[in-house]
């Protein structure tokens, strides 16, 4: 039976014990290939693979553990979120696997709604291409108001977000690359302008999502990027465009950060990507081949 990938984003990036407990729950019947935790975003991104018939159970276990251990009422982080287990994408690894990924998303969503009592919102290929940002705008409080006003409703589960654990976004989607680029000079306005220039929704590069963020503890300014179409927007081209726009504004670009794993087809000279190194542990296909776990 073929493997399917999932990249759950969990709203905990500071407490190693919670991060590890959630990882252990995911690892019970799956393989955790990578964990990327960020205390500024207060978020951990897990890269998981499991057989098609096992993935829903693997993800359910991790979602349940996150809901048990994380209290959003005490959560402070710069990344938008609506839940403890905020977003759980189901990602095909081979051609023709998207229909099965959609089935897994539905199976998981129904179980989370019924057994955990959490509102589940479908997105991506499971919901006509709707993106997580549609649900996250304004945060959990705004999402609840939109539900109450009849603007939208959960696909599964109750009509009220859980006070502690919020809700869960679940959907099938193609593979994407999450990538952050720091600015050595300039400020938040510069990062936001650069993000606006590269983001598809504002006339930038097709297949690119981007935000300009200020990391409050360190004061670092960052352009946070999701490449959602790696064919239309090769990662090296996206990084080059960020550097070009920054230079036009008189801003120096700093280091880059890969969040999760990189597909083989996006591998490039680390210098072109702004990375110090790019080794086998950073590449999805090579991690699948060895099947062990690393932590950032």
C-alpha positions in Angstrom: 0.0 0.0 0.0 1.3 3.5 -0.9 2.5 6.1 1.6 0.7 9.4 2.0 2.3 12.4 3.6 0.8 14.8 6.2 2.4 18.0 7.5 0.4 18.9 10.7 1.0 22.4 12.1 0.5 22.4 15.8 0.2 25.6 17.9 3.1 24.8 20.3 6.7 25.9 19.6 8.1 26.6 23.1 7.6 23.6 25.4 9.8 20.6 24.4 7.8 18.2 26.5 4.5 19.0 24.6 6.2 19.0 21.2 7.7 15.6 22.0 4.4 14.2 23.4 2.5 15.2 20.2 5.3 13.7 18.1 5.1 10.4 20.1 1.3 10.3 19.4 1.9 10.8 15.6 4.7 8.2 15.7 2.6 5.4 17.2 1.5 4.1 13.8 3.3 6.5 11.4 6.8 7.7 10.7 7.8 11.2 11.9 10.4 12.3 9.4 11.0 15.8 10.7 10.0 18.4 13.3 10.5 22.1 12.8 9.7 24.1 16.0 9.7 27.9 16.2 9.1 29.7 19.5 8.4 33.1 17.8 5.7 31.6 15.6 4.8 29.4 18.6 4.3 26.5 16.2 5.7 23.1 15.3 5.5 21.6 11.9 5.6 17.8 11.8 6.4 15.9 8.6 4.7 12.5 8.8 4.2 9.6 6.4 2.0 6.5 6.8 0.3 3.9 4.7 -3.0 5.0 3.1 -5.1 2.9 5.3 -3.3 4.0 8.5 -2.9 7.8 8.0 -6.2 8.9 9.4 -5.6 7.0 12.6 -2.1 8.3 12.9 -3.3 11.9 12.6 -6.3 11.5 14.9 -3.9 10.4 17.7 -1.7 13.5 17.3 -4.7 15.8 17.0 -6.2 14.4 20.2 -2.9 14.8 22.1 -2.5 18.4 20.9 -6.1 19.2 22.0 -5.4 17.7 25.4 -2.1 19.5 26.0 -2.5 22.9 24.4 -4.6 25.8 25.6 -5.1 28.5 23.0 -6.3 30.9 25.7 -2.7 31.0 26.9 -1.1 31.0 23.4 0.9 33.9 22.2 2.6 33.6 18.8 2.8 35.6 15.5 1.5 32.9 13.2 -2.3 33.0 12.5 -4.1 30.0 13.9 -7.6 28.7 14.7 -6.7 25.6 16.7 -4.3 23.6 18.8 -3.9 21.3 15.9 -4.3 24.2 13.6 -4.0 22.7 10.1 -3.6 19.1 9.0 -2.9 18.7 5.3 -3.1 15.4 3.5 -0.4 15.4 0.8 -0.2 12.8 -2.1 3.3 11.6 -2.8 2.7 9.9 -6.1 0.6 10.8 -9.2 -3.0 9.9 -9.1 -3.2 9.8 -5.3 -5.2 13.0 -4.7 -8.6 11.2 -4.7 -7.4 8.9 -1.9 -6.0 11.9 0.0 -9.4 13.5 -0.2 -11.0 10.4 1.2 -8.5 10.4 4.1 -9.3 14.0 4.8 -13.0 13.2 5.0 -12.5 10.1 7.2 -10.3 12.1 9.6 -12.5 15.1 9.7 -15.6 13.1 10.5 -13.8 11.3 13.3 -12.3 14.5 14.8 -15.8 16.1 14.8 -17.6 13.1 16.2 -15.1 11.7 18.7 -13.1 14.8 19.8 -16.0 17.3 19.5 -13.9 19.8 17.6 -15.3 21.8 14.7 -13.5 20.7 11.5 -13.2 23.0 8.4 -12.3 21.4 5.1 -9.9 23.3 2.8 -7.7 22.9 -0.3 -8.7 20.1 -2.7 -11.3 19.0 -0.2 -13.2 22.4 -0.4 -12.9 23.8 -3.9 -9.4 25.3 -3.3 -10.3 27.4 -0.2 -7.1 28.3 1.6 -6.5 28.3 5.4 -6.2 32.1 5.4 -10.0 32.2 4.6 -10.7 30.7 8.1 -7.8 32.3 10.0 -8.5 36.0 9.3 -9.3 37.8 12.5 -8.4 34.7 14.6 -10.6 32.3 16.5 -12.9 35.0 17.9 -13.7 36.3 14.4 -14.2 32.8 13.1 -16.7 32.1 15.8 -18.6 35.3 14.9 -18.7 34.3 11.3 -20.2 30.9 12.3 -22.7 32.6 14.6 -23.7 35.0 11.8 -24.2 32.1 9.3 -21.4 33.1 7.0 -19.9 29.7 7.3 -20.2 26.4 9.2 -17.9 23.5 10.1 -17.9 20.5 7.8 -17.9 18.2 10.8 -18.4 18.7 14.6 -20.1 21.3 16.7 -20.9 24.9 15.7 -18.8 26.3 18.6 -15.0 26.4 18.8 -13.6 24.6 21.8 -12.4 27.2 24.3 -9.0 25.4 24.7 -8.4 23.6 21.4 -10.3 25.8 18.9 -11.0 24.0 15.7 -9.1 22.1 13.0 -8.4 22.7 9.4 -8.2 19.5 7.4 -7.8 19.1 3.6 -6.0 17.4 0.8 -3.5 19.6 -1.1 -0.5 19.2 -3.3 3.0 19.4 -1.8 4.2 22.9 -0.9 7.4 24.5 0.3 7.4 26.7 3.5 10.4 29.1 3.5 11.3 32.1 5.6 13.8 34.9 4.5 15.1 37.3 7.1 15.9 41.0 6.3 19.3 42.2 7.7 18.2 45.8 7.3 14.9 47.5 6.9 11.7 47.1 8.9 8.3 45.5 9.0 7.0 47.8 6.3 9.8 46.6 4.0 9.0 43.0 4.7 5.3 43.6 4.0 6.1 45.4 0.7 8.4 42.5 -0.4 5.7 40.0 0.5 3.2 42.0 -1.5 5.5 42.0 -4.5 6.0 38.3 -4.6 2.5 37.1 -3.5 0.2 35.8 -6.3 -2.9 37.3 -4.8 -1.5 40.8 -5.1 -0.1 40.4 -8.6 3.2 38.8 -7.8 4.4 35.3 -8.7 1.9 32.6 -9.5 1.8 29.9 -6.9 3.3 32.0 -4.1 1.8 33.1 -0.8 3.8 35.5 1.5 3.5 37.6 4.6 5.8 40.2 6.2 6.3 39.5 9.9 8.1 41.0 12.9 9.5 38.4 15.3 8.8 40.1 18.6 11.4 38.5 20.9 14.4 38.9 18.5 13.2 42.0 16.6 14.0 40.2 13.4 11.9 41.1 10.3 11.0 38.1 8.1 9.3 37.4 4.8 7.4 34.2 5.4 6.6 32.3 2.1 4.6 29.3 1.0 5.3 28.1 -2.5 2.1 26.2 -3.3 2.9 25.5 -6.9 6.5 24.4 -7.2 6.4 24.1 -11.0 5.1 27.6 -11.6 7.3 29.1 -8.9 10.7 27.3 -8.5 12.0 28.1 -5.1 15.3 29.5 -6.4 13.3 32.0 -8.5 11.2 33.1 -5.6 14.3 33.7 -3.5 15.8 35.7 -6.3 12.7 37.8 -6.7 12.7 38.6 -2.9 16.4 39.7 -3.2 15.6 41.8 -6.2 12.7 43.6 -4.6 14.7 44.1 -1.4 17.6 45.6 -3.3 15.2 48.0 -5.1 14.2 49.2 -1.6 17.7 49.5 -0.4 17.3 46.6 2.0 19.8 43.8 2.7 18.5 40.2 2.8 19.8 37.9 5.6 19.6 34.2 6.2 16.9 31.8 5.0 15.1 29.1 6.8 13.5 26.0 5.4 10.4 24.9 7.4 9.9 21.1 7.0 11.4 19.3 4.1 12.2 20.2 0.5 11.2 18.1 -2.5 14.0 16.8 -4.6 12.9 18.9 -7.6 13.4 22.1 -5.6 17.0 21.3 -4.5 19.4 24.0 -5.6 22.8 25.5 -4.6 22.3 26.5 -1.0 23.9 29.9 -1.7 21.1 30.6 -4.2 18.5 29.8 -1.5 20.3 31.7 1.3 20.9 28.5 3.3 24.2 27.6 5.0 23.8 24.0 3.8 21.4 21.7 2.2 21.9 18.0 2.9 20.0 14.7 2.7 18.2 15.4 6.0 16.5 18.4 4.4 15.1 16.5 1.3 11.8 14.7 1.4 12.7 11.8 -0.9 16.0 11.1 0.8 14.3 11.2 4.2 11.7 8.7 3.0 14.5 6.4 1.8 16.1 6.3 5.2 12.9 6.6 7.3 14.5 8.1 10.4 13.6 11.3 12.2 15.5 14.6 12.8 14.5 17.6 14.8 15.5 21.2 14.1 
